[in-house]
Amino acid sequence: MTAIPATRDRTRGPITAASGAEPAQRLAGLRNASWGVMALAVVVGAGAGVGSVVFRWCIKTFTRLLSGHNDYSASPGTSNPHVPWLGPYFVVLVPVIGGLLYGPLVNRFAKEARGHGVPEVMLAVAQRGGKISPKVAVVKTLASALCIGSGGSVGREGPIVQIGSALGSTLGRVTKAAEGRTKLLVACGAAGGIAATFNAPLAGVFFAMELILGTFSAEAFGATVLASVTSSVIGRASFGDVAFLTLPAFHVDHLAQYGFFALLGIVAALVGLGFTRFLYLIEDACDWLWRGPEWLRPAVGGGLLGLVLLALPEMYGVGYPVLEKATEGGYAVGFLLLLLAGKMLATSLTIGIGGSGGVFAPSLFIGAMLGSAYGIGVHHLLPGTAGAVGAYAVIGMGATFAGAARAPITAVVILFELTGEYSIILPLMLAIVLATATSHLLSRDTIYTLKLRRRGIDLEGPAPGAAIGTQHVGAVMEPLPSPLPATTALADAADLLSLSGHGALPVVAETGEYVGVVTAQAVAEALAEQPDAAPHTVEQLAAPPTTVTPEQPLAQALHALLSAAGTGVPVLDSERGKPVGWLSHQSALRAVHATT
């Protein structure tokens, strides 16, 4: 009988025969092949969909148990039928009870479940290889549901993103997927969570790519779409094919309204930034005041939150019924502004005392109050051209979120999916782009990245202990290759590029002014064109890549280096803008060697 060759596992010694290697080969195919990634994306999407169903059921159960209502914000100020003798004052005790339940849970099992969740997922993808503890999915589900059910004025998008992402990370670890694939599975979990929770599959995809991955590729798009669709099917089977909000019909009746919407976009950006700063100001104040054990902090702080809920019971929980009523014009301007300020305070206090929940829904709430108040004001000033108040509320929602999170694509898509009105696109895009631009001009950080930067973490920088850490470009750059004059003919440029070994060379004008970089690929493609269509000199092909300066940290410059068409990028003097050196992949690797 012919012996079956055995295989050896280096870590476990002699093991199975060749037939025993088949499961490992299938697992390797599942990890590495394109079809395998798509299959895993479907599994993650299904897990996120089921997680969303369980999470929403938990919120509803805890809300009914602790308030006696399916959603207390739909009937604010009423008594709890479980304890009718307390009247409306029960809201002072409920956040304390909730804090006593979820405070020890978070502190003991998964401290990263505290807060709004999305920054932790962004950090895991950017610097931790997509690794998220599987405990987070369970702890975040219970803690956030208890927090919202006991009156915490936060949203459910942050928790479900963290829950879905933890599922994706766990599956990547179980299948021993490569780091890049694990990150993609984390993004799939985030996409599936958003899609199922808000019945917004497109928004789930763009949320994952815009905020979690921060990049776009065909593979990432395909995987997140599969996860989002799978999760949406499960969500719709459980909750029905209806939007999570019922918003008024949207119409633009007069061209002058575009000017009103544009101004609203700028104002909404300021409000979104104000919400961001106020959120962390309150968190700092809570950190400064609290001196006891962390597990007790949500319960003690819950007493303060209860007083806010007693004064303004509309702040109980997520508050979608209040948001819908505002978009329908159900409140006066003064009360709308009170609700806006109250939501800022209640959400900030919930997060500051150690609560668990998202800030996406609060930003929509704040935007709706702002937009409704703005619309009422415009309607009083120009009743003939202002249009419906609800239109301004919808635009305010998207613009405020864009100003706070700086995720314009997600903001446009989710508001479009919520309304189902194609006529929303033009004014919505206008207001959101202006809000995003205003936010970018006034602040370096978003509501998500500021939380990390306050802890000394820069998502664009190296992870702590990384081989490429604090080095600056000027310390590792190479001498500048001989630049090409802008008048160099293409044939001559091809010869010089072939001899340079760089694949790209800087181009300077006759005056010595830096023009850009020309690549060997661009020259080759130009020479292959028809003679009449092809350019004659390299000046017409030169394009400046992303600016890299000597003072820039090497970890940040790597983004420009990786996106460069050639094998390197010029390093420009920060004052004069002239090339003073060359950063290549080899010089970056030499920096790693120098630190080891």
C-alpha positions in Angstrom: 0.0 0.0 0.0 1.3 3.4 -0.9 1.9 5.6 2.1 0.0 8.9 2.2 2.4 11.8 2.6 2.0 13.5 5.9 2.2 17.2 6.4 3.8 19.1 9.3 2.4 22.1 11.1 5.4 24.1 12.4 3.6 25.1 15.6 2.1 21.7 16.4 4.5 19.1 15.1 3.5 16.2 12.8 -0.1 16.0 12.1 -2.6 14.7 9.6 -2.4 13.1 6.2 -3.1 15.0 3.0 -6.9 14.4 3.4 -6.8 16.3 6.7 -5.4 19.4 4.9 -8.6 19.8 2.9 -10.5 21.8 5.5 -7.5 24.1 6.0 -7.3 24.6 2.2 -11.0 25.5 2.1 -10.5 27.9 4.9 -7.6 29.5 3.1 -9.7 29.9 0.0 -12.5 31.4 2.1 -10.0 33.9 3.6 -8.2 34.9 0.4 -10.3 34.4 -2.6 -12.7 37.1 -3.8 -15.7 34.8 -3.6 -14.7 33.9 0.0 -14.6 37.6 1.1 -18.1 38.1 -0.4 -19.4 35.0 1.4 -18.0 36.3 4.7 -19.6 39.7 4.0 -23.0 38.0 3.7 -22.4 36.2 7.0 -21.4 39.4 8.7 -24.5 41.2 7.2 -26.7 38.5 8.5 -25.2 38.7 12.0 -25.5 42.5 12.0 -29.2 42.2 10.9 -29.9 39.7 13.7 -28.0 41.9 16.1 -30.0 44.9 15.1 -33.3 43.0 15.7 -32.1 41.9 19.2 -30.8 45.4 20.0 -34.1 47.1 19.1 -36.1 44.5 21.0 -33.9 45.1 24.1 -34.5 48.9 23.8 -38.2 48.4 23.5 -38.3 46.0 26.4 -36.3 48.1 28.8 -38.2 51.3 27.8 -41.5 49.6 28.5 -40.2 48.1 31.7 -38.7 51.3 33.1 -41.1 54.0 31.7 -44.3 52.0 31.1 -44.5 53.2 27.5 -43.1 51.9 24.1 -41.6 55.4 23.7 -42.0 57.8 26.5 -41.1 60.8 24.3 -44.3 60.2 22.4 -46.3 61.0 25.6 -44.0 63.3 27.6 -45.0 64.3 31.1 -47.3 61.4 31.7 -47.0 59.0 34.6 -45.6 55.5 34.6 -48.4 53.0 34.9 -46.2 50.7 36.9 -45.8 53.4 39.6 -48.7 55.8 39.0 -48.4 57.3 42.5 -45.0 58.9 41.4 -46.7 60.8 38.6 -44.1 62.4 36.2 -41.4 62.4 38.9 -40.5 58.8 38.1 -38.1 60.1 35.4 -35.8 61.3 38.2 -35.3 57.8 39.5 -35.2 55.8 36.2 -31.8 57.0 35.0 -30.3 56.2 38.4 -31.7 52.6 38.2 -30.4 52.3 34.6 -27.0 53.5 35.7 -26.8 51.0 38.5 -27.4 48.3 35.9 -25.2 49.2 33.0 -22.4 51.0 34.9 -20.9 47.9 36.5 -21.6 45.9 33.3 -19.5 48.2 31.2 -16.8 48.7 33.8 -16.3 45.0 34.4 -16.5 43.5 31.0 -15.9 46.0 28.2 -14.9 49.6 29.0 -14.8 50.4 25.3 -18.6 50.0 25.2 -18.9 53.3 27.0 -19.7 56.4 24.9 -20.9 56.6 21.3 -18.9 53.7 19.8 -18.0 54.9 16.3 -14.6 56.4 17.3 -13.5 53.1 18.8 -14.4 51.3 15.5 -12.5 53.9 13.5 -9.5 53.5 15.7 -9.6 49.7 15.4 -9.6 49.9 11.6 -7.0 52.7 11.4 -4.4 51.4 13.9 -5.4 48.0 15.4 -5.8 45.8 12.4 -9.6 45.7 12.8 -9.3 43.9 16.2 -12.4 44.4 18.4 -13.2 42.2 21.3 -16.2 39.9 20.8 -17.4 40.9 24.3 -18.2 44.3 22.9 -21.1 43.0 20.9 -22.9 41.6 24.0 -22.0 44.3 26.4 -22.8 47.2 24.0 -26.2 45.6 23.3 -27.2 45.4 26.9 -25.6 48.7 28.1 -26.9 50.9 25.3 -30.4 49.3 25.5 -30.5 49.9 29.3 -29.1 53.5 28.8 -31.7 54.4 26.2 -34.5 52.5 27.9 -33.8 54.4 31.2 -34.0 57.8 29.6 -30.5 58.3 28.1 -30.9 60.9 25.4 -28.6 59.2 22.8 -29.1 57.3 19.5 -28.8 53.7 18.5 -26.6 54.1 15.4 -23.3 54.2 17.4 -24.1 51.0 19.4 -25.3 49.0 16.3 -22.2 50.1 14.4 -20.0 48.8 17.2 -22.0 45.6 17.6 -21.9 44.8 13.9 -18.2 45.7 13.7 -17.4 43.4 16.6 -19.1 40.6 14.8 -17.1 41.3 11.7 -13.9 41.4 13.6 -14.6 38.2 15.4 -15.4 36.4 12.1 -12.1 37.7 10.7 -10.2 36.4 13.7 -12.0 33.0 13.6 -11.2 32.5 9.9 -7.7 33.9 10.4 -8.2 36.5 7.7 -5.5 38.9 6.7 -5.5 42.3 8.3 -6.9 44.0 5.3 -9.7 41.5 5.0 -10.5 41.8 8.7 -10.8 45.6 8.4 -13.2 45.1 5.5 -15.3 42.7 7.5 -15.4 45.3 10.3 -16.7 47.8 7.8 -19.3 45.2 6.6 -20.6 44.9 10.1 -20.9 48.7 10.4 -22.8 48.8 7.1 -25.1 46.0 8.0 -25.9 47.6 11.4 -26.8 51.0 9.9 -28.8 49.4 7.1 -31.0 47.2 9.3 -31.5 49.8 12.1 -32.6 52.6 9.8 -33.8 50.6 6.8 -31.3 52.5 4.8 -29.0 50.1 2.8 -27.3 52.7 0.7 -26.5 54.9 3.8 -25.0 51.8 5.5 -22.6 51.3 2.6 -21.5 54.9 2.4 -21.3 55.2 6.2 -18.9 52.3 6.3 -16.7 53.5 3.4 -16.7 57.2 4.3 -16.3 57.0 8.0 -15.0 53.5 8.9 -12.7 52.6 6.0 -12.0 56.2 4.8 -11.4 54.9 1.2 -13.1 53.4 -1.8 -12.4 50.3 -3.8 -14.4 47.9 -6.0 -13.9 45.0 -3.5 -14.9 47.1 -0.5 -17.9 48.5 -2.2 -19.1 45.0 -3.3 -18.6 43.5 0.1 -20.3 46.3 2.0 -23.2 46.2 -0.4 -23.7 42.5 0.1 -23.6 42.9 3.9 -25.9 45.9 3.8 -28.5 44.1 1.5 -28.4 40.9 3.7 -28.9 42.9 6.8 -31.6 45.0 5.3 -33.6 41.9 4.3 -33.5 40.7 7.8 -34.4 44.1 9.2 -37.3 44.5 6.8 -38.6 41.0 7.6 -38.7 42.0 11.3 -39.7 45.7 11.2 -41.4 46.0 7.9 -40.3 47.9 4.8 -40.9 51.4 6.2 -38.5 54.2 7.0 -37.7 54.6 10.7 -39.0 58.2 10.5 -42.1 59.5 8.9 -41.3 62.8 7.3 -43.4 65.3 5.4 -43.5 65.4 1.6 -40.7 67.6 0.2 -41.1 70.2 -2.6 -39.2 73.2 -3.8 -41.7 75.7 -5.0 -39.6 78.7 -5.6 -36.0 79.2 -6.8 -35.4 81.7 -4.0 -35.6 78.8 -1.5 -32.2 77.6 -2.7 -30.7 80.7 -1.2 -32.5 80.0 2.1 -31.3 76.4 2.1 -27.7 77.6 1.4 -27.8 79.9 4.4 -29.3 77.1 6.5 -26.4 74.9 5.6 -23.9 77.4 7.0 -25.9 78.0 10.2 -26.3 74.2 10.6 -22.6 73.7 10.4 -22.1 76.2 13.2 -24.7 74.4 15.3 -23.1 71.0 14.6 -19.7 72.3 15.6 -21.2 73.9 18.7 -22.8 70.5 19.6 -19.4 68.8 19.2 -17.6 71.3 21.5 -20.4 71.3 24.1 -20.5 67.5 24.2 -16.8 67.3 25.2 -17.1 70.3 27.5 -19.7 68.5 29.5 -17.6 65.3 29.5 -14.6 67.3 30.8 -16.8 68.8 33.5 -18.1 65.4 34.6 -14.5 64.0 34.6 -13.4 66.9 36.8 -16.3 66.6 39.2 -16.4 62.8 39.7 -14.0 61.3 42.2 -15.8 58.0 42.9 -15.6 54.5 41.3 -16.3 54.5 37.6 -19.0 51.8 37.9 -21.1 54.1 40.1 -20.7 57.2 37.9 -23.7 56.5 35.6 -26.0 56.1 38.6 -25.0 59.2 40.4 -24.9 61.3 37.2 -28.3 59.7 36.3 -29.8 61.9 39.1 -28.8 65.0 37.2 -30.1 63.6 33.9 -33.4 62.8 35.7 -33.8 66.5 36.6 -33.3 67.4 33.0 -35.9 64.9 31.9 -38.3 66.2 34.6 -38.0 69.7 33.2 -38.1 68.6 29.5 -39.5 65.0 29.2 -39.2 65.2 25.4 -35.5 64.4 25.9 -36.3 60.8 27.1 -34.6 58.3 24.9 -33.9 58.8 21.2 -36.9 61.1 20.7 -38.0 60.3 17.2 -41.7 61.1 17.9 -40.6 64.6 19.0 -38.5 65.0 15.8 -41.4 63.9 13.6 -43.8 66.4 15.3 -41.2 69.2 14.7 -41.0 68.5 11.0 -44.8 68.7 10.8 -44.7 72.2 12.3 -46.1 71.1 15.7 -44.1 73.4 17.9 -43.6 77.2 18.2 -40.1 78.7 17.5 -39.3 79.4 21.2 -40.1 75.8 22.1 -38.1 74.5 19.2 -35.0 76.4 20.3 -35.6 75.1 23.9 -35.7 71.5 22.5 -32.5 72.1 20.5 -30.6 73.3 23.6 -32.2 70.6 25.8 -31.0 67.9 23.4 -27.5 69.2 23.5 -27.5 69.2 27.2 -29.3 65.9 27.7 -27.1 64.0 25.2 -23.9 65.6 26.5 -24.8 64.7 30.0 -25.7 61.1 29.1 -22.3 60.6 27.5 -20.5 62.5 30.2 -21.8 60.4 33.1 -20.6 57.3 31.3 -23.7 56.4 29.3 -23.6 54.3 26.1 -25.3 55.4 22.9 -24.8 57.2 19.6 -24.7 60.9 18.6 -26.0 60.4 15.1 -29.7 60.5 16.1 -29.2 63.5 18.4 -27.5 65.5 15.6 -30.5 64.7 13.4 -32.8 65.8 16.3 -30.9 69.1 16.8 -30.9 69.7 13.0 -34.6 69.2 12.8 -35.3 71.7 15.6 -32.9 74.2 14.0 -34.4 73.7 10.5 -38.0 74.0 11.8 -37.3 77.2 13.7 -35.4 78.6 10.7 -38.3 77.7 8.4 -40.9 79.3 10.6 -38.8 82.5 10.7 -38.3 82.5 6.9 -42.0 81.9 6.4 -43.0 84.8 8.6 -40.6 87.1 6.7 -41.4 85.9 3.2 -44.6 83.9 3.3 -45.0 83.8 -0.5 -41.6 82.2 -1.3 -40.5 80.4 1.9 -42.3 77.1 1.3 -43.2 74.4 3.8 -41.5 74.4 7.2 -40.9 70.6 7.0 -38.5 71.1 4.1 -36.2 73.2 6.2 -36.4 70.7 9.0 -35.3 67.9 6.7 -32.4 70.0 5.2 -31.4 71.0 8.7 -31.1 67.4 9.8 -28.7 66.5 7.0 -26.7 69.7 7.3 -26.2 69.5 11.0 -25.0 65.9 10.9 -22.7 66.8 8.0 -21.3 69.8 10.0 -20.7 67.6 13.1 -19.4 64.4 11.4 -18.2 65.7 8.1 -19.7 62.8 6.2 -21.5 64.5 3.3 -22.2 61.5 1.2 -23.7 59.6 4.1 -25.8 62.6 5.0 -27.2 63.0 1.5 -28.0 59.4 1.0 -29.6 58.7 4.4 -31.9 61.8 4.1 -32.8 60.7 0.6 -33.7 57.2 1.8 -35.7 58.6 4.6 -37.9 60.9 2.5 -38.0 58.9 -0.8 -38.3 62.3 -2.5 -36.0 62.9 -5.4 -36.7 66.6 -5.3 -34.8 66.7 -2.0 -31.4 66.0 -3.8 -30.5 69.4 -5.1 -31.2 71.5 -2.0 -29.9 68.8 0.3 -26.6 68.5 -1.6 -26.2 72.3 -1.6 -26.8 72.7 2.1 -24.7 69.6 3.1 -21.7 70.6 1.0 -21.8 74.1 2.4 -22.1 72.7 5.9 -19.2 70.3 5.3 -17.0 73.1 3.9 -17.8 75.5 6.7 -17.0 72.8 9.3 -13.7 72.0 7.6 -12.7 75.6 7.6 -13.5 76.1 11.3 -12.4 72.8 12.8 -9.8 70.2 12.2 -11.8 67.4 13.9 -15.2 65.9 13.7 -17.5 64.8 16.5 -15.9 61.3 16.1 -12.2 62.2 15.7 -12.1 64.8 18.4 -12.8 62.1 21.0 -9.7 60.2 19.9 -7.5 63.3 19.6 -8.3 64.3 23.1 -6.8 61.0 24.1 -3.7 61.7 22.1 -4.6 59.5 19.2 -4.3 60.8 15.6 -6.0 58.5 13.1 -3.7 59.7 10.3 -0.6 59.1 12.4 1.1 55.9 13.5 -0.2 53.6 16.1 1.6 53.6 19.5 4.8 51.6 19.2 4.7 51.5 15.4 8.0 51.0 13.6 7.3 54.2 11.6 6.6 56.6 14.4 7.8 60.1 15.2 10.3 60.4 12.3 9.9 63.4 10.0 10.2 63.4 6.2 13.2 65.6 6.3 15.2 63.1 8.3 14.6 60.2 5.8 14.2 61.8 2.4 16.7 61.2 -0.5 18.4 63.8 -2.6 16.2 65.3 -5.3 16.6 63.6 -8.7 17.6 65.9 -11.5 14.4 67.6 -12.5 13.1 67.8 -16.1 12.7 71.2 -17.8 9.1 71.8 -18.7 10.1 72.1 -22.4 11.6 68.5 -22.5 10.2 66.5 -25.5 8.4 63.3 -24.6 10.9 61.1 -26.4 13.8 62.6 -24.4 11.7 62.4 -21.2 11.2 58.7 -21.8 14.9 58.1 -22.0 15.6 60.1 -18.9 12.9 58.3 -16.9 14.1 54.9 -18.0 17.6 55.8 -16.7 16.5 57.4 -13.4 15.1 54.3 -11.7 12.4 56.4 -10.0 9.4 56.0 -12.4 8.6 59.7 -11.9 10.6 62.9 -12.0 9.9 66.5 -10.9 9.3 69.1 -13.7 10.4 72.8 -13.4 9.7 75.8 -15.6 12.4 77.9 -17.2 12.1 80.3 -14.2 12.9 77.4 -11.9 9.3 77.3 -10.6 8.1 73.8 -9.6 5.4 72.6 -12.1 4.6 69.1 -10.8 5.7 65.5 -11.4 5.6 63.5 -14.7 5.5 59.7 -14.5 6.8 57.1 -16.9 3.3 55.7 -17.3 1.9 59.1 -18.4 4.8 59.6 -20.9 4.3 56.0 -22.3 0.6 56.5 -22.7 1.1 59.9 -24.4 3.6 58.4 -26.9 1.1 55.7 -27.7 -1.6 58.2 -28.7 -2.2 59.5 -32.2 0.5 62.1 -33.1 -2.0 64.9 -33.5 -3.6 64.2 -30.1 -0.4 63.6 -28.1 1.2 66.4 -26.2 4.7 67.5 -27.2 6.4 68.4 -23.9 6.3 67.1 -20.3 4.8 70.4 -19.1 1.4 69.2 -20.4 1.6 66.0 -18.5 3.0 67.3 -15.2 0.7 67.2 -12.2 1.5 68.0 -8.6 0.8 65.1 -6.2 -0.3 65.5 -2.6 2.0 68.0 -0.9 4.7 66.5 1.3 7.0 68.8 3.4 10.1 68.1 5.4 8.4 68.9 8.7 5.6 66.4 8.1 5.5 63.2 10.1 6.5 60.2 8.0 3.4 58.3 8.9 1.2 61.0 7.4 3.4 61.3 4.3 2.9 57.6 3.6 -0.7 58.3 2.4 0.7 60.5 -0.3 3.4 58.0 -1.1 1.0 55.1 -1.4 -1.3 57.1 -3.8 1.6 58.2 -6.0 1.7 56.9 -9.5 5.5 56.5 -9.5 7.9 55.2 -6.9 8.1 58.4 -4.9 7.0 62.0 -4.4 9.0 65.3 -4.2 9.4 66.9 -0.8 8.5 70.6 -1.0 9.9 73.5 1.0 7.0 74.6 3.2 7.7 78.3 2.6 8.8 78.5 -1.0 7.0 75.5 -2.4 10.1 74.3 -4.3 11.3 70.6 -4.2 14.2 70.0 -1.8 14.2 66.2 -1.6 12.6 63.0 -2.7 10.6 60.5 -0.6 10.5 57.0 -1.9 9.3 53.6 -0.6 12.9 52.6 -0.1 13.6 55.7 2.1 10.6 54.9 4.2 11.8 51.3 4.7 15.2 52.5 5.6 13.6 54.5 8.4 12.0 51.3 9.7 15.4 49.6 9.6 17.0 52.5 11.5 14.6 52.1 14.4 15.0 48.4 14.8 
